[in-house]
Amino acid sequence: MTRAQGIVPKRSVRRLLGLCLAAFMMLAALPAAAQKPYTKLRYPPLRDLTLPKVERFELANGLVVYLVEDHQLPRVDGTVLVKTGARFEPADKVGLASILGQAMRTGGTAARKGEEIDRLLENSGASVETSVDTDSASASLFTLKENLPQVLEVLADLLRNPALPEDKIDLAKVQERSAIARRNDEVGGIADREFTKLVYGAASPYARHPEYATLQNVTRDDLVAFHRRYFVPNQAILGLWGDFNTAEARALVERVFGSWPRGEAAAPRLPEVPADWQGSVNFIPKDDVNQTNLRIGHLGGRFDDPDFYALNVMTEILGGGLSSRLFRHVRSDLGLAYAAGAAWVAEFDHPGYFFIRVDTKSESTVKAAQETLKEVRRLTEEPVSAEELRTAKEGILNSFVFNFDTTGEIVRRLMAYEYYGYPRDFLEKFKANVEKVTADDVLRAAKARLQPDKIVLLAVGRQQDFDQPLSTLGAVKTIDIAIPEPKEETAAAPAATPESLARGRQVLEAAVRGMGGLEVLKGVRDLTVLSRLTQVTPGGELQLTSKLFLVLPDKFRQDVITPFGELSLAYDGEQGWQKTPQGTRAAPPPVLDLLRKSAARTPVRLLREAAEGKRTVQFLETAEVDGHAAEVILVTDATGDAVKLSVDLATGHLLKLAFQGMAPGQGPVAEEQFFSDFRPVSGLTIPFRILVLQDGKKSQERNVDSAEVNVGVDPKLFAREEEKK
């Protein structure tokens, strides 16, 4: 298997680095004449594999079980594979499987709440986790050997009887929405994600990803139905390894899992992957970086492809290590790349992909791509050298031992082969098959599998700094990675009538009077507010200090002092920026849109523009807000952004704003802002306490210490530091 698939455990990497360091120090102590170039080093052949005794059996309900004794430590580890995965979730509910994997564990079971399970496992020094990935679901356990019966029962209960409470489903959705909101933050992640979509197709289950709209479509009933269909014993494999007696462990497994009823045996049909594709040159603009992330490749193959071993050697020669062609030529000789590598990423039951990564400075983008493509074509035109072949095979085989680094690695691999229908000795034959690869095999496989004329190329970076137009490589398609807005979950407003419009104006006039009158609102040029904030975070409440500068109609800046340093967020009516202890950067498009809408929703501007006829106003209903009778109006601006205002007609105070908001790092939320403690400031009546709810839960509380009107805010406050000079 390719090292690109991350099969080497971190602990093995650390061990390998330690051995390399020790070897280096010993070599350094030798006389210069005794030292050899690394190209002259030779390694003894690897010993044949020796596997531990593995007990495999099947329960009457179809559950397949692997047991392996390992008495080195007084602990037991385990894992379960279930034949399902996100590739089977409906296209309009992408994210369902991931939500299920999270909520199964956090939500507990009918017998134990998630928090009870947390305490039980913590007190036992144990862990149990669940997840659902693209092509499988899994659960894992770790425990001291004396607690195995109790922990195994918890695992079985979570698999069979998850409670899936709504609050834990909502929490999982928050995590998913947070991932969506952050998915364009890291350029390498963008490149990998979009390259996968180019290879498989954006709608493919092997490339698609959740969106706000698909998460909104997921219900508890969907999770229950998905679990009921796929989580059955005859579609599952259990593996246990550690300090136990095999006969006793077998009896325990039969007692704990034996009553799990069988389900439908038919496995779902796998999604199809088109066998043909078109080459393309693609570009994603990322103007806040000074280097280009290149991804180059096309559709690949499976592990059971007869040419897999030759292709594995081929990509090792192309970009597998320090002696590879890409590293030596593109990176070292030409100085065109910070990083360069390649892999033939095979999959078990569907085609993988041929993949090249080159990270280069913007000014060498096209040259780096051209040189990389030359190396790809060269593989199809001439045999590799004997030295390249030897080095590549040694590199692959020397990493091969890490596939059997621990007992857990062995058990998990045996389970994977059973899961995908591969022979148990598949990996054992890997060594012999790699050793048999010849230079002619590499050339034949490269000619048969590489498609230099149908290459998919993606560049993510700053186009204006490229050394040549990207179109030098072919017709360029620009990819839009903007995150789609969520659909509105609120019910549509009733059709406006003359009566609702007239009553809406009356309520609006009351709100304007309650804030000081239209002439006062028109006279507000700027507002400066100092507040104490209580911000709710997953780790608890944070006490912060905030200073807000507002210049009508559309400029604002907020400086917040936190325990981690000072944060600033500013908008000048067109552009925005954010400053953290790590530096200042332009606000990305989603944040910029949030800033624009926030500026438009400030009560002074909102009421003033509505009173001047720049926004439509419609009466909706009567309601009670914090014990006060209120009338609710809908105010909509020219962009379609709608805000509900709840107004106390007795005082004219604006009691509440409600709208579809966007929480940074979280995603779309139903936001409500409750206002109280109204005080006059230079003729303007403003609330000195604001409570913010998002999706019905407290997000923030603001208590105003001071407010000033028309003090003359310096326009330079809204400019970035480098723009002030």
C-alpha positions in Angstrom: 0.0 0.0 0.0 1.2 3.5 -0.7 2.7 5.6 2.1 0.5 8.5 0.8 -2.4 6.7 2.5 -1.0 7.3 5.9 -0.5 3.7 6.9 2.5 4.4 9.1 1.5 5.1 12.7 2.8 8.3 14.3 4.6 6.3 17.0 6.4 4.4 14.3 7.5 7.6 12.6 8.9 8.9 15.8 10.7 5.6 16.3 12.1 5.7 12.8 13.3 9.3 13.2 15.0 8.2 16.4 16.8 5.4 14.7 17.8 7.7 11.8 19.2 10.2 14.3 21.2 7.5 16.1 22.5 6.1 12.7 23.5 9.6 11.7 25.5 10.2 14.9 27.3 6.9 14.5 28.2 7.7 10.9 29.4 11.1 12.0 31.8 9.5 14.4 33.4 7.4 11.6 36.5 8.7 9.7 35.6 10.5 6.5 37.1 7.7 4.4 34.8 5.2 6.0 31.6 7.1 5.1 29.6 6.2 2.0 27.2 8.3 0.0 23.6 7.3 0.7 23.3 6.0 -2.9 25.9 3.4 -2.1 24.2 2.1 1.0 22.7 -1.4 0.8 20.2 -2.9 3.2 19.7 -6.6 4.0 16.5 -8.2 2.6 13.5 -8.1 4.9 12.6 -11.2 6.8 9.4 -13.1 6.0 6.4 -12.0 7.9 5.4 -13.9 11.0 1.8 -13.2 12.1 0.4 -14.0 15.5 -2.2 -16.7 16.0 -5.6 -15.2 14.9 -8.9 -16.7 16.0 -11.7 -16.0 13.5 -15.3 -17.2 14.1 -18.8 -16.1 13.2 -21.8 -15.8 15.6 -25.2 -17.3 14.7 -26.4 -13.8 13.9 -23.7 -13.3 11.3 -21.2 -11.1 13.3 -17.6 -12.0 12.2 -15.1 -11.8 15.1 -11.3 -11.7 15.2 -9.4 -12.4 18.4 -5.7 -12.0 19.0 -4.0 -12.5 22.3 -1.2 -10.0 23.2 0.0 -10.1 26.8 2.6 -7.3 26.6 0.4 -4.9 28.5 -2.7 -5.4 30.7 -5.0 -3.8 28.2 -7.5 -4.7 25.5 -8.2 -2.8 22.3 -11.0 -3.3 19.9 -12.7 -2.1 16.8 -15.9 -2.7 14.8 -16.5 -2.2 11.1 -20.0 -1.8 9.8 -20.8 -2.1 6.1 -22.2 1.3 5.4 -20.8 4.8 4.9 -21.5 8.3 3.8 -21.5 7.2 0.2 -25.0 5.7 0.8 -26.6 8.8 2.3 -29.1 10.7 0.0 -27.6 13.5 -2.1 -29.9 16.1 -0.5 -28.9 15.0 3.0 -25.0 15.0 2.8 -23.7 15.1 6.3 -26.3 12.6 7.7 -23.7 9.8 8.2 -21.2 12.1 10.0 -23.9 13.4 12.3 -25.0 9.9 13.1 -21.5 8.9 13.9 -21.2 11.8 16.4 -24.6 11.5 17.9 -24.4 7.8 18.5 -21.6 8.4 21.0 -22.6 11.7 22.5 -26.3 10.8 22.8 -25.8 7.6 24.8 -28.4 4.8 24.7 -31.9 4.1 26.0 -30.3 2.7 29.2 -27.5 5.3 29.7 -27.2 9.0 28.8 -24.1 10.1 27.0 -22.9 11.9 30.1 -23.3 8.8 32.2 -21.2 6.8 29.7 -18.6 9.5 29.8 -18.3 9.2 33.6 -18.3 5.4 33.6 -15.5 5.3 31.0 -13.5 8.0 32.7 -13.7 6.3 36.0 -12.6 3.0 34.3 -9.7 4.6 32.4 -11.4 3.5 29.2 -12.7 5.0 26.0 -15.4 4.1 23.4 -15.8 6.1 20.2 -18.0 5.9 17.1 -17.8 7.5 13.6 -19.1 7.1 10.0 -16.7 7.7 7.2 -17.1 7.6 3.4 -17.1 3.8 3.0 -17.6 2.4 6.5 -18.8 3.0 10.0 -16.6 2.1 12.9 -16.5 2.0 16.7 -13.5 1.5 18.9 -12.7 0.7 22.5 -9.8 0.7 24.8 -9.8 -0.6 28.4 -7.8 -2.2 31.1 -8.3 -5.9 30.9 -10.3 -6.2 34.1 -12.9 -3.8 32.7 -13.4 -5.5 29.4 -16.9 -7.0 30.1 -18.3 -3.7 31.2 -16.8 -1.6 28.4 -17.7 -4.2 25.7 -21.3 -4.0 26.9 -21.2 -0.2 26.5 -19.9 -0.6 23.0 -22.6 -3.1 22.1 -25.3 -1.0 23.5 -24.2 2.1 21.5 -24.1 0.1 18.3 -27.6 -1.5 18.9 -29.6 1.1 20.8 -28.4 4.6 20.3 -30.8 7.2 21.8 -30.0 9.9 19.3 -31.5 12.8 21.3 -32.3 16.0 19.4 -29.9 18.1 21.5 -26.9 15.9 20.5 -28.0 15.9 16.9 -28.1 19.7 17.0 -24.6 19.8 18.6 -23.3 17.6 15.8 -24.9 19.9 13.2 -23.1 22.8 14.9 -19.8 21.0 14.4 -20.6 20.3 10.8 -21.6 23.9 10.1 -18.5 25.1 11.8 -16.4 22.9 9.4 -18.3 24.4 6.4 -17.7 27.9 7.6 -13.9 27.2 7.9 -13.4 25.0 4.9 -11.9 27.8 2.8 -9.4 29.0 5.4 -6.5 26.7 4.4 -5.2 26.8 0.9 -3.9 23.2 0.9 -7.3 21.9 2.1 -9.0 23.8 -0.7 -6.7 22.3 -3.3 -7.1 18.7 -2.1 -10.9 19.1 -1.8 -11.5 20.6 -5.2 -9.0 18.3 -6.9 -11.0 15.3 -5.6 -14.2 16.9 -7.0 -12.5 17.4 -10.4 -11.4 13.7 -10.5 -14.7 12.1 -9.4 -17.2 14.8 -10.3 -18.6 17.3 -7.8 -21.8 15.2 -7.2 -19.9 11.9 -6.6 -20.3 10.4 -3.1 -16.5 10.1 -3.1 -16.0 13.9 -3.5 -19.1 15.7 -2.3 -19.3 17.4 1.1 -22.0 18.8 3.4 -23.5 22.2 2.7 -25.7 24.2 5.0 -28.8 23.2 3.0 -28.1 19.5 3.2 -27.6 19.7 7.0 -30.9 21.5 7.3 -32.6 18.6 5.6 -31.3 16.0 8.0 -33.9 14.9 10.7 -33.7 12.5 13.6 -36.0 10.2 11.7 -33.4 10.1 8.9 -30.7 9.0 11.4 -32.9 6.4 13.0 -33.8 4.9 9.5 -30.1 4.9 8.4 -29.0 3.2 11.6 -31.8 0.6 11.5 -30.9 -0.3 7.9 -27.2 -0.6 8.2 -26.2 -1.4 11.8 -26.9 -5.1 11.9 -24.6 -7.9 13.0 -24.5 -9.7 9.7 -23.0 -6.5 8.1 -20.4 -6.0 10.9 -16.9 -7.3 11.9 -15.5 -7.1 15.4 -11.9 -7.3 16.3 -10.3 -7.6 19.8 -6.7 -7.8 20.7 -4.9 -7.6 24.0 -4.4 -9.3 27.3 -7.1 -11.9 27.4 -7.7 -15.7 27.2 -9.2 -16.5 23.7 -11.7 -19.0 25.0 -13.0 -16.6 27.7 -13.1 -13.7 25.3 -15.1 -15.7 22.8 -17.6 -16.6 25.4 -17.9 -12.9 26.4 -18.4 -11.8 22.8 -21.1 -14.5 22.4 -22.9 -13.3 25.5 -22.7 -9.6 24.7 -23.4 -9.7 21.0 -25.2 -13.0 20.5 -28.7 -11.5 21.0 -28.2 -8.8 18.4 -30.9 -9.7 15.8 -29.9 -10.2 12.2 -30.9 -7.7 9.6 -31.2 -7.6 5.8 -28.2 -9.3 4.3 -28.2 -7.5 1.0 -25.4 -4.9 0.8 -26.3 -1.7 -1.0 -25.1 -1.2 -4.5 -21.8 0.8 -4.7 -21.9 4.2 -6.4 -20.6 4.2 -9.9 -17.4 6.0 -10.9 -17.3 6.9 -14.6 -14.3 5.2 -16.3 -13.6 8.1 -18.7 -12.8 11.7 -18.1 -11.6 14.8 -19.8 -8.4 16.6 -19.1 -8.7 20.2 -17.9 -6.8 23.2 -16.5 -8.5 24.7 -13.5 -7.9 27.8 -11.3 -9.1 28.9 -7.9 -8.2 32.5 -7.0 -6.6 33.0 -3.6 -5.3 36.5 -3.4 -4.1 36.4 0.2 -1.3 33.9 -0.5 2.1 34.3 -2.1 2.5 30.7 -3.4 0.6 28.3 -5.6 -0.7 24.9 -4.6 -0.7 22.7 -7.7 -2.6 19.4 -7.9 -2.1 17.3 -10.9 -3.4 13.8 -11.8 -6.5 11.9 -12.9 -8.6 8.8 -12.0 -6.6 5.8 -10.8 -7.4 2.2 -9.8 -7.9 -0.4 -7.1 -5.7 -2.5 -5.0 -6.6 -5.6 -6.9 -5.4 -4.1 -10.2 -2.6 -6.5 -11.5 -0.6 -3.4 -12.3 -0.9 -1.9 -8.8 2.6 -3.0 -7.7 4.3 -1.6 -10.8 2.3 1.6 -10.4 3.3 1.9 -6.8 6.9 1.6 -7.8 6.3 4.1 -10.6 5.0 6.9 -8.3 7.7 6.2 -5.8 10.2 6.9 -8.5 8.2 10.0 -9.6 7.6 11.6 -6.3 7.9 9.2 -3.4 10.9 10.6 -1.5 14.2 12.5 -1.5 15.6 10.5 -4.4 12.4 10.9 -6.6 12.4 12.7 -9.9 10.2 15.5 -8.7 12.2 16.1 -5.6 15.6 16.0 -7.3 14.7 17.8 -10.6 11.7 20.1 -9.9 12.5 21.0 -6.3 16.3 20.7 -6.0 17.8 21.2 -9.4 15.4 23.9 -10.7 14.4 25.3 -7.4 10.7 25.5 -8.5 9.0 23.9 -5.5 8.8 24.0 -1.7 7.3 20.5 -1.8 6.8 18.0 -4.5 5.4 14.4 -4.3 3.3 11.9 -6.0 1.2 8.8 -5.2 -1.0 6.2 -6.8 -3.8 6.3 -4.3 -5.6 3.0 -4.8 -8.9 2.1 -3.1 -10.3 -1.3 -2.2 -13.7 -1.3 -4.0 -13.7 1.7 -6.3 -11.1 3.6 -8.4 -8.7 5.8 -6.5 -6.6 8.5 -8.2 -3.1 9.4 -9.5 -2.0 12.4 -7.5 0.8 14.9 -7.7 1.3 17.8 -5.3 3.6 20.7 -6.1 3.8 23.8 -3.9 5.6 26.6 -5.6 6.1 30.3 -5.4 3.6 32.3 -7.4 6.2 33.5 -9.8 7.1 30.0 -11.0 3.7 28.5 -11.2 3.5 27.6 -14.9 7.1 26.6 -15.2 6.7 24.2 -12.2 3.6 22.7 -13.8 5.3 22.3 -17.2 8.4 20.6 -15.7 6.1 18.3 -13.6 4.1 17.3 -16.7 7.4 16.6 -18.6 8.3 14.1 -15.8 4.9 12.4 -16.1 5.2 12.0 -19.8 8.8 10.8 -19.5 7.5 7.8 -17.5 5.5 6.7 -20.5 8.3 7.1 -23.0 11.5 5.5 -21.5 12.4 2.9 -18.9 13.4 3.9 -15.5 17.0 3.3 -14.5 18.2 0.3 -12.5 19.3 2.6 -9.7 15.9 4.3 -9.6 14.1 1.0 -9.6 16.3 -0.4 -6.7 15.9 2.7 -4.6 12.1 2.9 -5.1 11.6 -0.8 -4.2 13.8 -0.5 -1.2 11.9 2.6 0.0 8.5 0.8 -0.4 9.6 -2.4 1.3 11.4 -0.7 4.1 8.2 1.1 5.0 6.3 -2.1 4.5 7.2 -3.4 8.0 5.0 -0.7 9.6 2.0 -2.5 8.2 2.7 -5.0 11.0 4.1 -2.6 13.6 1.6 -3.6 16.2 -1.0 -6.3 16.9 -3.7 -3.8 16.3 -2.3 -3.0 12.8 -2.5 -6.7 11.9 -6.0 -7.2 13.2 -7.3 -4.0 11.5 -5.8 -5.1 8.2 -7.3 -8.6 8.4 -10.7 -7.0 9.1 -10.3 -4.6 6.2 -9.6 -7.5 3.8 -12.6 -9.3 5.0 -14.7 -6.2 4.8 -13.8 -5.5 1.2 -13.7 -9.2 0.1 -9.9 -9.5 -0.3 -7.9 -12.7 0.5 -6.4 -12.8 4.0 -2.9 -13.1 2.6 -3.2 -10.0 0.4 -0.7 -7.9 2.3 1.6 -10.9 2.8 2.0 -11.2 -1.0 2.7 -7.5 -1.3 6.4 -7.9 -0.5 6.9 -10.6 -3.1 4.9 -8.7 -5.8 6.9 -5.5 -5.3 10.2 -7.4 -5.4 9.2 -8.9 -8.8 8.6 -5.5 -10.5 11.0 -4.8 -13.3 11.8 -1.6 -15.3 9.8 -3.1 -18.2 6.8 -3.6 -15.8 7.0 0.1 -14.8 7.1 1.3 -18.4 4.2 -1.0 -19.5 2.0 0.1 -16.5 2.8 3.7 -17.1 1.9 3.5 -20.8 -1.3 1.7 -19.9 -2.5 3.7 -16.9 -1.0 7.2 -17.1 -2.9 9.7 -19.4 -0.6 12.7 -19.9 -3.0 14.1 -22.5 -6.0 13.9 -20.1 -4.3 15.4 -17.1 -6.5 17.2 -14.6 -4.6 20.3 -13.3 -5.6 22.6 -10.5 -3.8 25.8 -9.4 -4.8 27.6 -6.3 -3.1 31.0 -5.8 -2.6 34.6 -6.9 -3.0 34.7 -10.7 -1.6 38.2 -11.2 1.8 37.0 -9.9 2.1 34.0 -12.1 5.2 33.8 -14.4 3.0 33.1 -17.4 -0.7 33.0 -18.1 -2.2 29.8 -16.8 -3.8 29.5 -20.3 -0.4 28.5 -21.5 -1.3 25.0 -20.3 -4.7 25.0 -21.9 -8.2 26.5 -21.6 -8.7 27.6 -18.0 -11.8 27.1 -16.0 -12.2 29.2 -12.9 -13.8 27.4 -10.0 -16.1 29.3 -7.6 -15.6 28.0 -4.0 -18.0 30.4 -2.4 -20.0 28.7 0.3 -23.7 28.5 -0.6 -26.0 30.4 1.7 -28.4 28.3 3.7 -32.0 28.3 2.7 -34.3 30.3 4.9 -35.9 28.0 7.5 -38.4 30.5 8.7 -41.9 30.4 7.3 -42.6 32.7 4.3 -44.1 36.1 5.3 -47.8 36.4 4.4 -48.6 38.4 1.3 -48.6 42.1 2.0 -52.0 43.8 2.0 -52.9 47.6 2.1 -54.0 47.0 5.7 -50.7 45.2 6.8 -48.6 47.9 5.1 -50.5 50.7 6.7 -50.3 49.1 10.2 -46.7 48.3 9.6 -46.0 52.1 9.1 -47.8 52.9 12.3 -45.7 50.5 14.3 -42.6 51.8 12.6 -43.5 55.4 13.5 -43.9 54.3 17.1 -40.5 52.7 17.1 -38.9 55.9 15.6 -40.6 58.0 18.3 -39.4 55.6 21.0 -35.8 56.0 19.9 -36.0 59.8 19.9 -37.8 60.8 16.7 -36.9 61.0 13.1 -34.9 64.2 13.3 -32.8 62.8 16.1 -32.1 59.7 14.0 -31.2 61.7 11.0 -28.8 63.8 13.1 -26.8 60.8 14.3 -23.4 60.8 12.5 -21.5 58.5 14.8 -21.9 56.4 17.9 -19.2 55.1 20.3 -20.2 52.4 22.8 -18.1 50.8 25.6 -19.5 47.5 26.8 -18.8 44.4 28.9 -19.5 41.2 27.0 -20.2 37.7 28.3 -19.5 35.4 25.3 -20.7 31.8 25.5 -18.1 29.3 24.1 -18.0 25.5 24.0 -15.6 25.7 26.9 -17.7 28.0 29.0 -18.4 31.8 29.3 -15.7 34.4 28.6 -15.7 37.9 30.1 -14.6 40.4 27.5 -14.5 44.2 27.0 -15.7 45.8 23.8 -15.5 49.2 22.2 -17.7 49.8 19.2 -17.2 52.7 16.7 -20.2 53.3 14.4 -20.2 55.9 11.6 -23.5 56.1 9.8 -24.5 54.8 7.4 -22.2 51.8 6.9 -18.9 52.1 8.7 -18.1 50.3 12.0 -15.2 48.9 14.0 -15.2 46.7 17.1 -12.2 46.2 19.3 -12.5 43.3 21.8 -10.1 42.6 24.6 -9.9 38.9 25.4 -7.7 36.7 27.6 -5.8 35.8 24.5 -5.1 39.3 23.2 -6.9 42.1 21.4 -9.2 41.4 18.4 -10.5 43.9 15.9 -13.0 43.7 13.2 -13.8 46.6 10.8 -15.8 47.5 7.8 -15.5 50.8 5.8 -18.6 50.3 3.7 -16.9 48.4 1.0 -14.0 46.3 2.4 -13.4 44.7 5.7 -10.5 43.4 7.7 -9.8 41.5 10.9 -6.9 41.7 13.3 -5.8 39.1 15.7 -2.5 38.6 17.7 -1.3 36.6 14.7 -1.7 39.5 12.3 -4.1 41.5 10.1 -5.8 40.2 7.0 -8.7 41.1 4.6 -12.0 39.7 5.6 -12.9 36.7 3.3 -16.1 36.9 1.3 -18.4 35.2 3.8 -17.2 37.5 6.7 -17.4 40.5 4.4 -21.0 39.7 3.6 -21.7 39.3 7.4 -20.1 42.7 8.0 -22.3 44.3 5.3 -25.4 42.8 6.7 -24.5 43.7 10.3 -24.0 47.4 9.3 -27.4 47.4 7.6 -29.1 45.9 10.7 -28.0 48.5 13.2 -31.2 49.9 14.7 -30.5 53.6 14.0 -29.8 53.0 10.3 -32.6 50.4 10.0 -35.3 52.7 11.5 -34.1 55.8 9.7 -34.0 54.2 6.2 -37.4 52.5 6.8 -38.9 55.8 7.8 -37.4 57.4 4.7 -39.1 54.8 2.5 -35.8 53.0 1.6 -37.1 49.7 3.1 -40.4 48.0 2.9 -42.4 47.6 6.1 -45.2 45.1 6.8 -47.1 44.2 9.9 -46.9 40.5 10.8 -48.5 39.8 14.2 -48.8 40.6 17.9 -46.5 38.9 20.4 -45.2 39.0 23.9 -41.6 39.8 24.5 -40.2 39.5 28.0 -43.7 40.2 29.5 -44.4 43.1 27.2 -47.1 43.2 24.6 -45.5 43.9 21.3 -46.4 44.2 17.6 -44.1 42.6 15.1 -43.2 44.1 11.7 -41.0 42.8 8.9 -38.5 45.3 7.5 -36.8 44.3 4.2 -34.1 46.2 2.3 -33.3 46.3 -1.4 -31.1 43.2 -1.2 -33.9 41.1 0.3 -32.4 41.0 3.8 -35.4 40.8 6.1 -35.4 41.7 9.8 -38.3 41.2 12.3 -38.8 44.1 14.8 -40.9 43.6 17.9 -42.0 47.0 19.2 -43.7 47.9 22.5 -46.4 50.3 21.4 -46.8 51.7 24.9 -43.2 53.1 25.0 -42.1 52.7 21.4 -39.1 50.7 22.6 -37.6 48.3 20.2 -37.7 45.1 22.2 -36.3 42.5 19.8 -34.6 42.0 16.4 -34.8 38.6 14.7 -33.2 37.5 11.5 -31.3 34.7 9.7 -27.7 35.3 10.9 -24.3 33.7 10.4 -22.1 32.8 13.3 -18.4 33.0 12.4 -16.8 29.6 12.5 -20.2 28.0 13.0 -22.5 28.8 10.1 -26.2 29.9 9.7 -28.2 30.5 12.8 -31.6 32.0 13.7 -30.5 35.1 15.7 -32.6 37.0 18.2 -31.4 40.2 19.9 -33.4 41.3 23.0 -33.1 44.9 24.2 -33.8 46.3 27.6 -32.6 49.0 30.1 -33.3 51.9 27.8 -31.5 55.2 28.6 -31.3 58.6 26.8 -28.0 59.6 25.3 -27.9 63.1 23.6 -31.6 62.8 22.7 -31.2 59.2 21.4 -32.8 56.4 23.4 -30.7 53.2 23.3 -30.7 49.9 25.2 -27.9 49.4 27.7 -28.5 45.6 27.9 -28.6 43.3 24.9 -29.1 39.6 25.1 -28.3 37.6 21.9 -29.7 34.1 21.3 -28.6 31.9 18.4 -30.8 29.0 17.5 -32.6 29.6 20.8 -29.5 29.4 23.0 -27.7 32.2 24.7 -24.7 33.3 22.6 -23.8 36.7 24.1 -24.8 39.3 26.7 -23.7 42.9 26.4 -23.9 45.5 29.2 -23.2 49.0 28.1 -21.0 51.1 30.4 -21.0 54.2 28.3 -22.3 55.6 25.0 -21.5 58.8 23.2 -23.2 60.3 20.1 -21.5 62.5 17.5 -18.1 62.8 19.2 -16.3 62.7 15.8 -14.9 59.3 15.1 -11.6 59.4 13.2 -12.0 57.8 9.7 -8.6 56.3 10.0 -10.0 53.8 12.5 -11.6 51.9 9.6 -8.4 51.7 7.5 -5.9 48.8 7.8 -2.6 49.7 9.4 -0.7 49.6 6.1 -3.3 51.8 4.4 -2.8 54.5 7.1 0.8 55.1 6.1 
